[in-house]
Amino acid sequence: PIEDLASYADKYVEIEGYVTSITGSATRYVNILAVSITGATAPEIPEEPELPEEPELPTATETNIAGILAGELGLYKTSGTVIATNAQSFLLKDASGIILVFKGSAWECDLEVGDVITAEGKSSVYSGANQLGKDTVYTVTGEEQVTYPTATELLGADLDEYAALSEFTVEYVKVVGVLNISNNYYNLTVADT
């Protein structure tokens, strides 16, 4: 997770990270899990969606991340590399795709970027994106070097387009703007909106 964000309040910053969800109704927000900072910021952390209770599935379907993203909601087992973390979640990547694993506010992050893990948990949809939920269990099986791709730069108009989407895939992006901090929320005011 990114440390010491308060020191960047009200300053112009550049962040790179992964778009993980789109939230809001009247006002739409593009949530980014930040992995690098020039200045500094962090994405808003979405709240756990309230989902109806699902019956326990006896066995997990073992598949790659693309299989989870394309499949029906259910219990899945997959392996991949942790490419980003924050206080309540992490991103897991394999050769087929990237998925957010939301663990919630009670979770104490014990993963590092580069940890190779096997994960098993229930899938759900939150703000237009499939994810694995709080009940996900994981085992670290190794580690590898993580290299980030070239970020797609998003301007204000691009963020407006993102905010209008009902579905999307996780993408590595760069956004430049002024960091505003209000309690536990970190917002970036971007020009050209």
Backbone as CSV, one residue per row, in Angstrom:
resi,resn,N_x,N_y,N_z,CA_x,CA_y,CA_z,C_x,C_y,C_z
1,PRO,0.819,-1.196,0.000,0.000,0.000,0.000,0.863,1.260,0.000
2,ILE,0.306,2.325,-0.510,1.008,3.590,-0.586,0.956,4.271,0.781
3,GLU,2.087,4.767,1.243,2.195,5.371,2.567,2.204,6.895,2.468
4,ASP,1.837,7.575,3.549,1.989,9.008,3.744,1.287,9.857,2.688
5,LEU,0.045,9.555,2.370,-0.691,10.324,1.373,-1.036,11.725,1.841
6,ALA,-1.225,11.916,3.135,-1.628,13.222,3.648,-0.634,14.312,3.272
7,SER,0.633,13.978,3.125,1.635,14.995,2.790,1.443,15.538,1.371
8,TYR,0.605,14.898,0.573,0.373,15.331,-0.802,-0.966,16.031,-0.980
9,ALA,-1.693,16.284,0.100,-3.007,16.902,0.020,-2.922,18.240,-0.708
10,ASP,-3.871,18.475,-1.604,-4.008,19.730,-2.352,-2.819,20.041,-3.245
11,LYS,-2.041,19.032,-3.605,-0.905,19.222,-4.506,-1.195,18.536,-5.830
12,TYR,-0.584,19.010,-6.879,-0.713,18.423,-8.201,0.133,17.160,-8.241
13,VAL,-0.474,16.017,-8.579,0.237,14.743,-8.545,-0.053,13.930,-9.796
14,GLU,0.776,12.928,-10.023,0.567,11.963,-11.102,0.567,10.586,-10.480
15,ILE,-0.440,9.784,-10.834,-0.483,8.419,-10.335,-0.561,7.460,-11.506
16,GLU,-0.078,6.255,-11.291,-0.275,5.160,-12.222,-0.857,4.014,-11.427
17,GLY,-1.796,3.296,-12.024,-2.423,2.184,-11.345,-3.454,1.524,-12.227
18,TYR,-4.282,0.687,-11.628,-5.262,-0.097,-12.362,-6.669,0.388,-12.055
19,VAL,-7.472,0.613,-13.109,-8.881,0.926,-12.910,-9.532,-0.344,-12.383
20,THR,-10.164,-0.261,-11.195,-10.742,-1.449,-10.571,-12.257,-1.426,-10.497
21,SER,-12.876,-0.240,-10.550,-14.331,-0.170,-10.523,-14.790,1.219,-10.906
22,ILE,-16.077,1.307,-11.222,-16.736,2.572,-11.499,-17.917,2.631,-10.558
23,THR,-18.008,3.688,-9.733,-19.060,3.770,-8.725,-19.829,5.068,-8.858
24,GLY,-20.934,5.147,-8.109,-21.750,6.346,-8.069,-22.914,6.264,-9.025
25,SER,-23.913,7.088,-8.790,-25.053,7.131,-9.704,-25.137,8.505,-10.345
26,ALA,-25.486,9.555,-9.613,-25.544,10.894,-10.190,-24.134,11.377,-10.533
27,THR,-23.209,11.203,-9.607,-21.804,11.500,-9.858,-21.075,10.175,-9.950
28,ARG,-20.361,9.967,-11.056,-19.668,8.697,-11.273,-18.194,8.866,-10.938
29,TYR,-17.597,7.823,-10.337,-16.203,7.836,-9.940,-15.484,6.658,-10.571
30,VAL,-14.302,6.922,-11.125,-13.433,5.882,-11.647,-12.421,5.589,-10.538
31,ASN,-12.477,4.380,-9.972,-11.613,4.001,-8.854,-10.350,3.342,-9.389
32,ILE,-9.198,3.835,-8.930,-7.906,3.355,-9.405,-7.095,2.847,-8.221
33,LEU,-6.578,1.634,-8.317,-5.661,1.090,-7.325,-4.262,1.513,-7.769
34,ALA,-3.696,2.505,-7.076,-2.427,3.111,-7.476,-1.252,2.204,-7.135
35,VAL,-0.258,2.171,-8.028,0.953,1.395,-7.784,2.216,2.237,-7.841
36,SER,2.159,3.416,-8.481,3.322,4.298,-8.470,2.842,5.730,-8.355
37,ILE,3.741,6.560,-7.809,3.349,7.924,-7.478,4.450,8.891,-7.853
38,THR,4.064,9.966,-8.491,4.906,11.144,-8.611,4.061,12.221,-7.965
39,GLY,4.365,12.565,-6.773,3.477,13.373,-5.952,2.843,12.409,-4.975
40,ALA,1.730,11.775,-5.274,1.144,10.638,-4.567,-0.357,10.703,-4.517
41,THR,-0.979,9.540,-4.550,-2.413,9.410,-4.341,-2.762,7.937,-4.262
42,ALA,-3.958,7.648,-3.893,-4.452,6.275,-3.860,-5.881,6.274,-4.338
43,PRO,-6.343,5.149,-4.894,-7.723,5.103,-5.372,-8.710,5.023,-4.222
44,GLU,-9.945,5.430,-4.513,-10.993,5.189,-3.538,-11.155,3.685,-3.407
45,ILE,-11.368,3.215,-2.213,-11.565,1.795,-1.995,-13.070,1.544,-1.955
46,PRO,-13.581,0.742,-2.893,-15.027,0.520,-2.897,-15.469,-0.245,-1.657
47,GLU,-16.677,0.057,-1.237,-17.231,-0.693,-0.116,-17.684,-2.059,-0.600
48,GLU,-17.686,-3.011,0.291,-18.147,-4.363,-0.024,-19.603,-4.293,-0.465
49,PRO,-19.926,-4.827,-1.638,-21.326,-4.813,-2.050,-22.157,-5.764,-1.183
50,GLU,-23.409,-5.388,-0.979,-24.289,-6.294,-0.252,-24.872,-7.268,-1.269
51,LEU,-24.581,-8.517,-1.080,-25.029,-9.551,-1.997,-25.927,-10.524,-1.250
52,PRO,-26.875,-11.091,-1.960,-27.704,-12.092,-1.292,-26.851,-13.311,-0.945
53,GLU,-27.240,-13.980,0.123,-26.527,-15.195,0.519,-26.645,-16.244,-0.585
54,GLU,-25.534,-16.840,-0.920,-25.539,-17.918,-1.899,-25.241,-19.215,-1.170
55,PRO,-25.842,-20.298,-1.606,-25.539,-21.574,-0.963,-24.074,-21.946,-1.214
56,GLU,-23.491,-22.616,-0.243,-22.098,-23.058,-0.391,-21.994,-24.046,-1.544
57,LEU,-21.000,-23.837,-2.369,-20.742,-24.770,-3.460,-19.753,-25.806,-2.948
58,PRO,-19.955,-27.078,-3.269,-19.115,-28.117,-2.705,-17.660,-28.070,-3.158
59,THR,-17.403,-27.761,-4.428,-16.026,-27.722,-4.907,-15.832,-26.525,-5.824
60,ALA,-14.633,-26.006,-5.828,-14.313,-24.854,-6.665,-14.001,-25.315,-8.080
61,THR,-14.392,-24.502,-9.052,-14.021,-24.727,-10.441,-12.616,-24.159,-10.625
62,GLU,-11.682,-25.015,-11.029,-10.307,-24.570,-11.228,-10.166,-24.032,-12.641
63,THR,-9.716,-22.764,-12.751,-9.623,-22.115,-14.057,-8.628,-20.968,-13.993
64,ASN,-8.341,-20.390,-15.157,-7.508,-19.189,-15.174,-8.399,-17.977,-14.903
65,ILE,-7.802,-16.803,-14.810,-8.571,-15.601,-14.479,-9.584,-15.268,-15.566
66,ALA,-9.242,-15.461,-16.825,-10.204,-15.207,-17.901,-11.445,-16.082,-17.725
67,GLY,-11.273,-17.300,-17.243,-12.410,-18.183,-16.997,-13.322,-17.647,-15.911
68,ILE,-12.747,-17.020,-14.889,-13.563,-16.413,-13.826,-14.302,-15.201,-14.372
69,LEU,-13.587,-14.368,-15.137,-14.190,-13.153,-15.672,-15.330,-13.452,-16.639
70,ALA,-15.201,-14.524,-17.397,-16.222,-14.868,-18.390,-17.284,-15.814,-17.842
71,GLY,-16.997,-16.456,-16.716,-17.895,-17.475,-16.194,-19.053,-16.926,-15.395
72,GLU,-19.934,-17.825,-15.013,-21.044,-17.466,-14.142,-20.519,-17.280,-12.728
73,LEU,-21.285,-16.593,-11.895,-20.885,-16.417,-10.508,-20.802,-17.779,-9.840
74,GLY,-19.761,-17.961,-9.026,-19.589,-19.243,-8.365,-18.283,-19.300,-7.595
75,LEU,-17.916,-20.498,-7.192,-16.694,-20.727,-6.436,-15.589,-21.131,-7.407
76,TYR,-14.457,-20.414,-7.338,-13.360,-20.640,-8.274,-12.032,-20.796,-7.541
77,LYS,-11.123,-21.503,-8.196,-9.746,-21.636,-7.735,-8.860,-21.252,-8.909
78,THR,-7.886,-20.374,-8.635,-6.988,-19.914,-9.690,-5.632,-19.586,-9.097
79,SER,-4.659,-19.375,-9.963,-3.315,-18.987,-9.528,-2.874,-17.772,-10.316
80,GLY,-2.011,-16.970,-9.712,-1.491,-15.800,-10.404,-0.505,-15.049,-9.540
81,THR,-0.130,-13.882,-10.026,0.837,-13.026,-9.349,0.146,-11.776,-8.831
82,VAL,0.437,-11.395,-7.596,-0.093,-10.161,-7.023,0.640,-8.995,-7.687
83,ILE,-0.125,-8.076,-8.340,0.497,-6.956,-9.048,0.244,-5.613,-8.377
84,ALA,-0.681,-5.562,-7.411,-0.946,-4.324,-6.667,-1.734,-4.684,-5.417
85,THR,-1.547,-3.890,-4.341,-2.281,-4.106,-3.096,-2.741,-2.765,-2.543
86,ASN,-3.785,-2.798,-1.718,-4.140,-1.652,-0.895,-4.673,-2.199,0.420
87,ALA,-5.266,-1.363,1.239,-5.669,-1.783,2.578,-6.781,-2.825,2.584
88,GLN,-7.589,-2.904,1.514,-8.733,-3.810,1.518,-8.762,-4.798,0.370
89,SER,-7.787,-4.748,-0.533,-7.872,-5.624,-1.700,-6.507,-5.790,-2.358
90,PHE,-6.489,-6.664,-3.361,-5.291,-6.812,-4.189,-5.710,-7.228,-5.588
91,LEU,-4.815,-6.995,-6.548,-5.047,-7.415,-7.927,-4.202,-8.646,-8.197
92,LEU,-4.846,-9.634,-8.832,-4.203,-10.898,-9.170,-4.172,-11.025,-10.690
93,LYS,-3.002,-11.358,-11.241,-2.834,-11.436,-12.690,-2.243,-12.770,-13.089
94,ASP,-2.767,-13.321,-14.202,-2.109,-14.440,-14.870,-2.019,-14.082,-16.348
95,ALA,-1.595,-14.996,-17.187,-1.430,-14.706,-18.613,-2.753,-14.376,-19.302
96,SER,-3.879,-14.717,-18.670,-5.182,-14.523,-19.317,-5.921,-13.273,-18.878
97,GLY,-5.524,-12.638,-17.754,-6.246,-11.457,-17.304,-5.890,-11.028,-15.894
98,ILE,-6.658,-10.048,-15.397,-6.455,-9.464,-14.067,-7.799,-9.422,-13.355
99,ILE,-7.809,-9.756,-12.057,-9.032,-9.696,-11.269,-8.740,-9.060,-9.908
100,LEU,-9.705,-8.285,-9.420,-9.617,-7.701,-8.081,-10.084,-8.741,-7.072
101,VAL,-9.337,-8.876,-5.980,-9.744,-9.722,-4.862,-10.010,-8.772,-3.700
102,PHE,-11.300,-8.590,-3.366,-11.700,-7.655,-2.313,-11.788,-8.403,-0.991
103,LYS,-10.960,-8.015,-0.021,-10.922,-8.698,1.273,-11.636,-7.931,2.381
104,GLY,-11.876,-6.639,2.223,-12.611,-5.867,3.211,-11.727,-5.203,4.254
105,SER,-12.361,-4.380,5.088,-11.619,-3.561,6.049,-11.000,-4.360,7.190
106,ALA,-11.485,-5.552,7.479,-10.923,-6.367,8.567,-9.631,-7.075,8.141
107,TRP,-9.354,-7.118,6.855,-8.182,-7.812,6.324,-6.915,-7.033,6.630
108,GLU,-5.892,-7.724,7.071,-4.574,-7.136,7.249,-3.701,-7.656,6.114
109,CYS,-3.354,-6.762,5.219,-2.604,-7.150,4.016,-1.303,-7.836,4.394
110,ASP,-1.187,-9.091,3.991,0.024,-9.860,4.241,0.672,-10.302,2.935
111,LEU,0.304,-9.640,1.847,0.842,-9.962,0.531,1.751,-8.840,0.056
112,GLU,2.687,-9.199,-0.793,3.594,-8.242,-1.410,3.421,-8.328,-2.919
113,VAL,3.640,-7.209,-3.603,3.665,-7.240,-5.059,4.740,-8.234,-5.469
114,GLY,4.387,-9.150,-6.351,5.311,-10.188,-6.805,5.051,-11.549,-6.190
115,ASP,4.210,-11.613,-5.131,3.851,-12.918,-4.567,3.054,-13.718,-5.592
116,VAL,3.436,-14.949,-5.804,2.670,-15.872,-6.646,1.791,-16.661,-5.687
117,ILE,0.478,-16.696,-5.954,-0.451,-17.332,-5.027,-1.431,-18.241,-5.746
118,THR,-2.007,-19.139,-4.978,-3.195,-19.890,-5.392,-4.321,-19.346,-4.540
119,ALA,-5.433,-18.976,-5.183,-6.565,-18.364,-4.480,-7.841,-19.132,-4.781
120,GLU,-8.718,-19.212,-3.771,-10.017,-19.862,-3.937,-11.071,-19.008,-3.258
121,GLY,-12.122,-18.652,-4.015,-13.183,-17.839,-3.448,-14.358,-17.682,-4.392
122,LYS,-15.408,-17.044,-3.874,-16.625,-16.810,-4.661,-16.467,-15.562,-5.507
123,SER,-16.951,-15.643,-6.740,-16.931,-14.476,-7.613,-18.211,-13.678,-7.421
124,SER,-18.112,-12.380,-7.697,-19.263,-11.487,-7.657,-19.005,-10.361,-8.641
125,VAL,-20.027,-9.564,-8.904,-19.881,-8.401,-9.772,-20.090,-7.169,-8.910
126,TYR,-19.157,-6.231,-8.984,-19.277,-4.971,-8.259,-18.928,-3.840,-9.212
127,SER,-19.836,-2.907,-9.391,-19.630,-1.725,-10.238,-19.130,-2.097,-11.628
128,GLY,-19.723,-3.113,-12.217,-19.416,-3.479,-13.589,-18.214,-4.371,-13.786
129,ALA,-17.609,-4.837,-12.706,-16.423,-5.690,-12.859,-16.536,-6.928,-11.979
130,ASN,-16.134,-8.077,-12.530,-16.087,-9.296,-11.729,-14.941,-9.204,-10.739
131,GLN,-15.141,-9.790,-9.565,-14.100,-9.830,-8.544,-14.276,-11.087,-7.718
132,LEU,-13.260,-11.393,-6.920,-13.371,-12.429,-5.900,-13.583,-11.708,-4.580
133,GLY,-14.386,-12.288,-3.670,-14.803,-11.592,-2.465,-14.038,-11.911,-1.204
134,LYS,-14.577,-11.378,-0.085,-13.961,-11.468,1.241,-13.581,-12.885,1.647
135,ASP,-14.390,-13.848,1.242,-14.166,-15.231,1.673,-12.990,-15.895,0.957
136,THR,-12.354,-15.198,0.036,-11.250,-15.780,-0.718,-10.086,-16.130,0.211
137,VAL,-9.626,-17.360,0.092,-8.442,-17.807,0.827,-7.315,-17.983,-0.180
138,TYR,-6.091,-17.792,0.280,-4.967,-17.882,-0.646,-3.739,-18.427,0.064
139,THR,-2.848,-18.993,-0.744,-1.579,-19.526,-0.264,-0.484,-18.987,-1.163
140,VAL,0.549,-18.426,-0.566,1.697,-17.949,-1.339,2.529,-19.170,-1.729
141,THR,2.786,-19.301,-3.031,3.529,-20.456,-3.535,4.883,-20.080,-4.120
142,GLY,5.163,-18.783,-4.230,6.435,-18.339,-4.791,6.444,-16.839,-4.956
143,GLU,7.396,-16.363,-5.730,7.456,-14.934,-6.022,8.093,-14.732,-7.380
144,GLU,7.759,-13.593,-7.995,8.363,-13.242,-9.269,8.395,-11.724,-9.405
145,GLN,9.245,-11.248,-10.278,9.378,-9.815,-10.527,8.149,-9.315,-11.276
146,VAL,7.588,-8.183,-10.853,6.450,-7.566,-11.541,6.957,-6.361,-12.314
147,THR,6.644,-6.313,-13.591,6.967,-5.177,-14.451,5.659,-4.562,-14.914
148,TYR,5.511,-3.272,-14.727,4.267,-2.611,-15.122,4.325,-2.202,-16.588
149,PRO,3.198,-2.296,-17.278,3.153,-1.896,-18.685,3.176,-0.370,-18.803
150,THR,3.282,0.136,-20.021,3.156,1.570,-20.251,1.718,1.961,-19.934
151,ALA,1.562,2.982,-19.122,0.230,3.407,-18.689,-0.494,4.150,-19.810
152,THR,-1.802,3.909,-19.910,-2.659,4.680,-20.791,-3.028,5.957,-20.050
153,GLU,-2.693,7.130,-20.617,-3.004,8.384,-19.939,-4.478,8.717,-20.123
154,LEU,-5.145,9.025,-19.011,-6.548,9.403,-19.041,-6.687,10.876,-18.694
155,LEU,-7.297,11.639,-19.588,-7.620,13.035,-19.341,-9.037,13.104,-18.789
156,GLY,-9.485,14.280,-18.435,-10.817,14.447,-17.872,-11.912,13.848,-18.742
157,ALA,-11.871,14.094,-20.036,-12.891,13.554,-20.945,-12.839,12.030,-20.981
158,ASP,-11.629,11.467,-20.901,-11.488,10.005,-20.881,-12.124,9.426,-19.618
159,LEU,-11.927,10.110,-18.481,-12.537,9.656,-17.226,-14.051,9.732,-17.305
160,ASP,-14.575,10.769,-17.960,-16.025,10.867,-18.151,-16.543,9.679,-18.953
161,GLU,-15.799,9.273,-19.996,-16.186,8.105,-20.794,-16.154,6.842,-19.939
162,TYR,-15.096,6.675,-19.150,-15.003,5.529,-18.243,-16.198,5.490,-17.300
163,ALA,-16.513,6.636,-16.724,-17.590,6.724,-15.732,-18.935,6.334,-16.323
164,ALA,-19.103,6.471,-17.622,-20.367,6.130,-18.271,-20.483,4.640,-18.602
165,LEU,-19.395,3.891,-18.475,-19.414,2.466,-18.808,-20.203,1.663,-17.782
166,SER,-20.877,0.623,-18.245,-21.543,-0.290,-17.311,-20.678,-1.531,-17.065
167,GLU,-19.741,-1.818,-17.962,-18.798,-2.928,-17.803,-17.433,-2.485,-18.323
168,PHE,-16.386,-3.037,-17.753,-15.038,-2.717,-18.206,-14.091,-3.813,-17.733
169,THR,-12.858,-3.766,-18.221,-11.824,-4.663,-17.725,-10.760,-3.819,-17.037
170,VAL,-10.019,-4.422,-16.122,-8.960,-3.729,-15.396,-7.911,-3.279,-16.409
171,GLU,-7.498,-2.018,-16.310,-6.526,-1.452,-17.239,-5.528,-0.609,-16.445
172,TYR,-4.265,-0.606,-16.883,-3.224,0.187,-16.236,-3.257,1.590,-16.823
173,VAL,-3.437,2.607,-15.963,-3.636,3.979,-16.425,-2.762,4.967,-15.664
174,LYS,-2.678,6.199,-16.208,-2.008,7.320,-15.559,-2.981,8.486,-15.574
175,VAL,-3.130,9.165,-14.418,-4.011,10.315,-14.291,-3.236,11.416,-13.584
176,VAL,-3.378,12.654,-14.046,-2.686,13.786,-13.458,-3.723,14.782,-12.955
177,GLY,-3.553,15.273,-11.713,-4.490,16.243,-11.167,-4.096,16.669,-9.775
178,VAL,-5.020,17.331,-9.083,-4.780,17.815,-7.723,-5.414,16.840,-6.741
179,LEU,-4.624,16.389,-5.755,-5.093,15.437,-4.760,-5.883,16.159,-3.679
180,ASN,-7.110,15.677,-3.412,-7.953,16.202,-2.343,-8.213,15.070,-1.361
181,ILE,-8.041,15.351,-0.055,-8.243,14.335,0.967,-9.366,14.782,1.880
182,SER,-10.354,13.901,2.049,-11.473,14.157,2.949,-11.717,12.889,3.752
183,ASN,-11.326,12.920,5.031,-11.424,11.742,5.897,-10.657,10.594,5.264
184,ASN,-11.332,9.463,4.960,-10.659,8.311,4.356,-10.768,8.276,2.838
185,TYR,-11.222,9.370,2.227,-11.395,9.403,0.778,-10.311,10.253,0.138
186,TYR,-9.716,9.728,-0.927,-8.680,10.403,-1.676,-9.208,10.595,-3.085
187,ASN,-9.400,11.846,-3.482,-9.954,12.160,-4.790,-8.948,13.003,-5.570
188,LEU,-8.918,12.790,-6.852,-8.031,13.536,-7.739,-8.899,14.425,-8.616
189,THR,-8.700,15.745,-8.531,-9.412,16.677,-9.389,-8.592,16.821,-10.660
190,VAL,-9.225,16.448,-11.775,-8.531,16.393,-13.056,-9.052,17.506,-13.949
191,ALA,-8.151,18.233,-14.595,-8.552,19.273,-15.539,-9.198,18.629,-16.758
192,ASP,-9.878,19.440,-17.547,-10.475,18.970,-18.804,-11.647,18.046,-18.548
193,THR,-12.467,18.311,-17.491,-13.651,17.481,-17.246,-14.893,18.224,-17.647
